[in-house]
Amino acid sequence: MKVKELSNSFKKQIAPIYLVLGSESQLQDQARQIFLQLLPPEELEINFAEFDLEEENLEEVVGEANSMPFLGERRLIFVINPEFLQGGKNTTVVEQDLTLFSEYLKHPQPTTTLVIFAPYEKIDKRKKLTKLLQKNSELVDAGKLNSNELTTVLKQQIVTAGFQIEDEALTQLIQRSNSDYSLANSELIKLYTYAAKTHKITINAVKALVPQTLDNNVFDLLDALLHNNLAQAKLCYQQLLLLKNDPIALVALAISQIRLLLQVKILNKRGMSSGKLANYLQIHPYRIKLALQQESRYSLFKLKKALYDLIEMDYYMKTGQGNKEYLFELFMINFTQTYK
């Protein structure tokens, strides 16, 4: 179920075990606050416990979970940093008794609500314990929102706060937040303060108050290059250097963006829809939406040449064949003069 459905689900039934899975920190926090409402305020000190598995072990969790509630109907237990649910080697110092925890999952205490917060994009479904947890728990989705969900959620949130936002301003907010709900939500605090008198958030307010992400800044640089605007490209590049960005990291990001534009341009030409593109390329739908809007500005030839030249420059930088900063500047000059 989605986090927004959690409160209503409690009216029907409260499960003994919940798994809150997803890397969207804002949704993880919202789920936490909703679960805390299961206990009256006066019971939070006596019937609530939280365990950080980077410092504590699952044996303590199971012992607490099997305890009966004191002067109340329910115990509420939060478990954070369950790294054992992920693939790869467990890097935490504390050794975990997974056998004891597995037994609890099979026979949970009915008067306890155990909530496991897993702030990961995915967990290792091959593990026996993971399979057991998924089978015996209610899954709460705290994953990244798609473009439609993000737009809807932010609009509702803004209206609830007593504000209005221009469509163009909302689009710009999402773009500058890199389609990240948590980041967009934190930026809204500034926008609410700025629009305290009018209660209307404009595109100019978003541009003035919400900084662009590194992705956006690199795209502006590439856009200037692909339109042969060397002066603007140099300005963008100098700004990125002033912010202490490594040219090698900038090249890697530029390669990623050009490759995406190429893939979208080619596949779109073959008739692949935006939904299929997102699934096929395993990329967030909002990024696909932006790429579809952007790819038509550039020729296939220019995108291919930009990708080739960037990959070549990446090799020169990583093998120490010249100063990194000057290599990028030389690339910009050569590209704008050669591919007009």
VOROLO-98328 format. One line per field, with one value per residue (C-alpha): z, y, x. Coordinates in Angstrom, 2 decimals. Layout:
BEGIN
up = Z; ...
north = Y; ...
east = X; ...
This chain:
BEGIN
up = 0.00; -0.40; 2.64; 2.07; 2.45; 5.77; 8.17; 6.54; 6.59; 10.40; 10.55; 9.12; 10.70; 12.25; 11.16; 13.59; 11.16; 8.59; 6.15; 5.03; 1.90; -0.32; -0.54; -0.42; 2.98; 3.16; 2.76; 5.32; 7.79; 7.01; 7.63; 10.94; 12.12; 11.10; 13.02; 16.13; 16.17; 16.98; 20.60; 22.85; 23.73; 27.35; 26.26; 24.04; 26.93; 28.21; 25.10; 22.38; 21.59; 18.72; 17.75; 15.49; 14.10; 13.53; 17.33; 18.70; 17.85; 16.75; 19.93; 21.85; 19.23; 19.54; 23.35; 23.34; 20.69; 22.76; 25.82; 26.73; 26.61; 29.93; 30.88; 27.25; 24.32; 22.11; 21.96; 19.03; 17.97; 15.25; 13.65; 11.59; 9.46; 8.66; 6.42; 6.44; 4.01; 1.28; -1.00; -0.38; 2.82; 6.00; 6.98; 10.42; 13.50; 15.39; 14.64; 14.10; 15.10; 12.00; 13.11; 16.21; 14.17; 11.52; 14.19; 15.39; 11.84; 11.71; 15.09; 15.86; 19.11; 18.25; 20.75; 19.16; 15.98; 14.64; 11.94; 9.91; 8.09; 5.06; 3.28; 0.24; -3.38; -3.19; -0.95; -1.76; -2.57; -2.91; 0.83; 2.86; 5.57; 3.03; 1.48; 4.95; 5.87; 2.67; 3.24; 6.86; 6.73; 5.22; 2.64; 2.75; -0.39; 0.35; -3.03; -5.47; -6.89; -10.65; -12.41; -12.16; -8.49; -7.65; -9.40; -7.69; -4.21; -4.38; -5.72; -2.90; -0.33; -1.59; -1.63; 1.87; 3.05; 1.67; -1.39; -5.17; -7.64; -11.35; -13.52; -14.98; -11.48; -10.31; -13.33; -12.64; -8.95; -9.84; -12.42; -10.08; -7.35; -9.74; -9.29; -5.62; -3.38; -0.22; -1.84; -3.44; -0.09; 1.70; -0.99; -0.48; 2.98; 1.40; -1.26; 1.36; 3.25; 0.07; -0.98; 2.50; 1.34; -2.02; -1.24; -4.89; -5.95; -9.30; -11.80; -10.94; -7.26; -8.04; -10.30; -7.67; -4.62; -5.75; -6.87; -9.85; -9.23; -10.72; -13.38; -14.43; -14.52; -16.66; -19.00; -19.40; -20.34; -22.89; -24.28; -24.89; -26.58; -28.81; -29.90; -30.57; -27.85; -26.64; -24.43; -22.48; -22.24; -20.81; -18.27; -17.15; -16.93; -14.84; -12.44; -12.02; -11.32; -8.75; -6.95; -6.69; -9.17; -10.52; -14.36; -14.47; -12.59; -14.92; -17.98; -16.52; -15.93; -19.40; -20.99; -19.06; -20.18; -23.85; -23.90; -22.49; -25.11; -27.85; -26.55; -26.21; -29.65; -31.39; -29.54; -29.81; -33.56; -33.58; -31.97; -28.33; -25.93; -22.87; -20.51; -22.39; -22.57; -18.78; -18.28; -21.05; -19.94; -16.20; -15.70; -13.71; -15.92; -15.22; -16.65; -19.75; -20.04; -19.93; -22.40; -24.85; -24.60; -25.12; -27.75; -30.62; -30.21; -31.37; -34.46; -34.17; -35.73; -33.17; -30.22; -31.52; -32.03; -28.59; -26.99; -28.93; -28.05; -24.38; -24.10; -25.76; -23.35; -20.39; -21.46; -21.73; -18.29; -16.56; -18.15; -17.17; -20.73; -19.93; -17.37; -16.64; -16.59; -19.82; -21.60; -21.02; -22.19; -25.32; -25.99; -25.84; -28.26; -30.75; -30.60; -31.20; -34.05; -35.78; -35.56; -36.64
north = 0.00; 3.64; 5.75; 7.93; 4.81; 3.78; 5.68; 4.36; 0.80; 0.95; 1.35; -2.15; -3.97; -3.30; -5.89; -7.24; -6.54; -3.77; -3.24; 0.39; 0.07; 2.87; 5.54; 8.58; 10.04; 12.32; 9.34; 7.34; 10.23; 10.50; 6.77; 7.09; 9.86; 7.87; 4.79; 6.86; 7.84; 4.21; 4.94; 7.59; 10.27; 9.12; 5.59; 6.57; 6.32; 2.95; 1.05; 2.38; 1.29; 1.92; -0.19; 0.86; -2.33; -0.57; -0.48; -3.06; -6.66; -8.45; -10.54; -7.37; -6.55; -9.98; -9.82; -6.44; -7.52; -10.53; -8.37; -7.57; -3.92; -2.06; -0.32; -0.29; -2.41; -2.39; -2.16; -0.30; -1.12; 0.57; -1.10; 1.06; 0.29; -3.35; -3.73; -7.53; -7.16; -5.90; -7.84; -7.99; -8.28; -6.77; -3.90; -3.22; -4.08; -5.80; -9.50; -10.33; -13.54; -13.98; -17.38; -15.97; -13.13; -15.58; -17.49; -14.30; -13.48; -16.84; -16.32; -12.59; -11.30; -10.08; -7.19; -5.80; -3.76; -4.18; -1.67; -2.18; 0.93; -0.04; 3.19; 1.32; 1.22; -2.55; -5.48; -8.84; -11.01; -14.10; -14.32; -16.69; -14.09; -11.48; -13.86; -14.69; -11.01; -10.17; -13.10; -12.19; -8.40; -5.59; -3.72; 0.10; 1.72; 4.67; 4.57; 7.40; 8.93; 8.92; 12.25; 12.16; 11.14; 13.79; 16.53; 15.49; 15.16; 18.52; 20.28; 18.84; 19.77; 23.35; 23.81; 22.33; 24.86; 27.64; 28.53; 28.42; 27.63; 28.35; 25.23; 26.41; 27.11; 23.59; 22.05; 24.13; 23.16; 19.46; 19.86; 21.79; 19.21; 16.43; 14.79; 14.21; 14.64; 15.20; 17.90; 19.60; 19.54; 21.22; 23.93; 24.68; 26.09; 28.94; 29.48; 29.69; 32.37; 34.34; 34.20; 34.92; 38.01; 36.88; 33.14; 32.54; 30.84; 32.12; 30.87; 33.86; 32.91; 29.35; 30.53; 33.01; 30.75; 27.13; 26.36; 24.12; 20.64; 19.60; 17.67; 20.85; 22.91; 20.34; 20.18; 23.98; 23.68; 20.93; 22.86; 25.88; 23.68; 21.90; 25.32; 26.53; 29.18; 28.99; 32.08; 30.71; 27.26; 28.79; 30.75; 27.59; 25.70; 28.38; 28.44; 24.66; 24.93; 27.68; 25.24; 22.85; 20.27; 17.84; 17.97; 14.16; 13.99; 16.64; 14.63; 11.46; 13.29; 14.87; 11.45; 10.07; 12.92; 12.79; 9.00; 9.30; 11.91; 9.63; 6.57; 8.45; 10.06; 6.73; 4.70; 7.42; 7.52; 3.78; 4.43; 3.56; 5.40; 7.33; 4.63; 1.88; 4.00; 4.36; 0.61; -0.32; 2.10; 1.64; 5.41; 7.59; 8.58; 12.28; 12.12; 10.42; 13.15; 15.84; 13.97; 13.71; 17.46; 18.12; 15.64; 17.34; 20.42; 18.52; 16.52; 12.86; 13.60; 16.26; 14.09; 11.19; 13.44; 14.99; 11.52; 10.34; 13.44; 13.29; 9.63; 10.42; 13.33; 11.10; 8.72; 11.55; 12.87; 9.49; 8.61; 11.94; 13.23; 16.92; 19.27; 18.25; 21.76; 22.81; 19.58; 20.33; 23.91; 22.72; 20.26; 23.08; 25.25; 22.43; 21.22; 24.59; 25.43; 22.04; 20.97; 24.09
east = 0.00; 1.03; 1.92; -1.16; -3.37; -1.83; -4.12; -7.31; -5.98; -5.75; -9.56; -9.94; -7.03; -3.63; -1.09; 1.54; 4.43; 5.00; 7.85; 8.26; 10.37; 11.66; 14.35; 12.05; 13.00; 9.95; 7.61; 9.60; 9.14; 5.43; 4.96; 6.80; 4.46; 1.38; 2.53; 3.25; -0.43; -1.31; -0.41; -1.96; 0.65; 0.77; 1.80; 4.73; 7.19; 6.02; 4.84; 7.13; 10.68; 13.10; 16.11; 18.97; 20.51; 23.82; 24.16; 21.70; 20.87; 17.73; 17.66; 16.74; 14.10; 12.49; 12.58; 10.86; 8.36; 7.32; 6.66; 3.07; 1.90; 1.94; -1.32; -2.41; -3.57; -0.50; 3.28; 4.84; 8.39; 10.44; 13.47; 15.85; 18.92; 18.04; 21.07; 20.75; 17.82; 20.14; 22.43; 26.16; 28.15; 26.74; 29.07; 27.56; 29.60; 26.77; 26.23; 22.56; 20.75; 18.59; 17.28; 15.59; 14.12; 12.86; 10.96; 9.33; 8.21; 6.42; 4.72; 4.45; 2.99; -0.55; -0.41; 2.76; 3.09; 6.62; 7.61; 10.78; 11.99; 14.07; 15.13; 16.40; 15.29; 15.12; 15.99; 17.55; 14.54; 16.72; 17.35; 15.17; 14.65; 13.59; 11.07; 9.74; 9.45; 7.57; 5.20; 4.41; 4.32; 2.30; 4.38; 4.24; 5.62; 7.92; 9.63; 10.25; 7.08; 6.50; 5.95; 2.13; 2.18; 4.77; 2.79; -0.45; 1.08; 2.85; -0.28; -2.41; 0.22; 0.47; -3.33; -3.62; -1.03; -3.25; -1.19; -1.51; 1.27; 1.56; 1.78; 5.07; 6.39; 5.47; 7.19; 10.30; 10.26; 10.13; 12.87; 15.17; 14.52; 15.52; 12.08; 12.92; 9.86; 11.91; 14.02; 10.99; 9.21; 12.11; 12.27; 8.56; 9.31; 11.29; 8.63; 5.84; 7.78; 8.46; 4.80; 3.40; 1.49; 0.11; -0.12; 0.79; 4.02; 5.27; 7.83; 10.05; 9.98; 11.07; 13.89; 15.08; 14.90; 15.35; 18.91; 19.44; 20.84; 24.16; 22.20; 20.38; 23.58; 25.38; 22.40; 22.50; 26.17; 25.42; 22.46; 24.71; 27.32; 24.82; 23.53; 27.12; 26.90; 30.50; 30.27; 27.30; 28.91; 32.10; 30.07; 28.24; 31.54; 33.26; 30.30; 30.55; 34.28; 33.68; 31.37; 34.35; 33.03; 35.62; 35.83; 35.95; 32.63; 31.17; 32.21; 30.66; 27.37; 27.49; 28.04; 25.07; 22.80; 23.85; 23.48; 19.95; 18.98; 20.35; 18.52; 15.24; 15.61; 16.29; 13.66; 11.02; 11.64; 10.91; 7.53; 8.24; 5.91; 7.14; 5.83; 7.63; 10.78; 10.85; 10.50; 12.92; 15.66; 14.91; 14.81; 12.40; 9.40; 9.94; 13.47; 12.06; 9.43; 12.12; 14.32; 11.41; 10.92; 14.63; 15.82; 13.95; 16.19; 19.28; 20.22; 21.14; 24.52; 25.40; 24.38; 26.49; 29.54; 29.13; 29.00; 32.06; 34.10; 33.09; 34.09; 37.43; 38.01; 37.07; 39.85; 42.41; 41.49; 41.63; 44.98; 46.52; 46.99; 46.68; 45.15; 41.54; 40.14; 41.83; 40.87; 37.19; 37.62; 39.45; 36.62; 34.08; 36.06; 36.66; 33.07; 31.41; 33.82; 33.70; 30.05; 28.15
